[in-house]
Amino acid sequence: MQALILAGGFGTRLAATVPGVPKPMAPVCGRPFLELLLNALHGKGVRRAVLSLGYRAETIVQHFGDRYRGMALLHEVETTPLGTGGAIRQGLARCTAEAVLVVNGDTLLDLELDAVAALWAAHREPIIAACHVDDSARYGRLSVQDGRLTGFAEKGGGGPGWINSGHYLLPRNLFDGADLPPTFSFEGDFLAPRLPALAVRVFESRGDFIDIGVPQDYALAQTQLVRWAGAA
């Protein structure tokens, strides 16, 4: 299994809490958050990862180099911001597997990766991992019918619901033939206009999920992610 980690954002909502540090390097349980994420992926069998970098990329490159716990690391650095879609397209070009696990560099989901891989093997269609939260206002809910993604609800609705965890299993050739600008949103500009033609399957994960992108959840991560800090 290979992974593409989107770790190039500015982290503006967390900047006051961890100033001058790229969000994936924010300290959690005494370690950079990206170490915890890599520990989790390593434990699930990932042995090659592309790090899609942007803001203060040199900090991440210097810390990790090209290998972590035997996992090969490739650094794909944006010269200009590409949006989530542009970053994924550029990162997938560095991968060699038929399908690639794509994750956000500021979230950690204890994803049932074996089950996701089995779903891919059975259908060879893109997969989005959903997780259930008590308050979906910050994320917006997924619209699902018969196990397939049919749309993205607007943020702000609130209440419990299934949200996009930011974890996907995507075919490496997903963007082949697509007429897209260099910079674009993966959800808004690519996925949403192409539903249901893409036949995106939804995997409902029961694993623990946390997003460190806001100070409240960043503080929560200091106690919730201890086991991943000790995994190295």
ABEGO torsion letter per residue (X at the ends): XBBBBBAABAGAAAAAABBGBBAAABBBGGBBAAAAAAAAAAAAGBABBBBBBBBGAAAAAAAAEABBGGBBBBBBBBABBAEAAAAAAAAAAABABABBBBBBAABBBBBBAAAAAAAAAAAGBBBBBBBBBABAAAAEBBBBBGGBBAEBBBBGAEEBEBBBAGBBBBBAAAABGBBBBABBBAAAAAAAAAOAAAGBBBBBBABBBBBAABAAAAAAAAAAAAAAAAAX
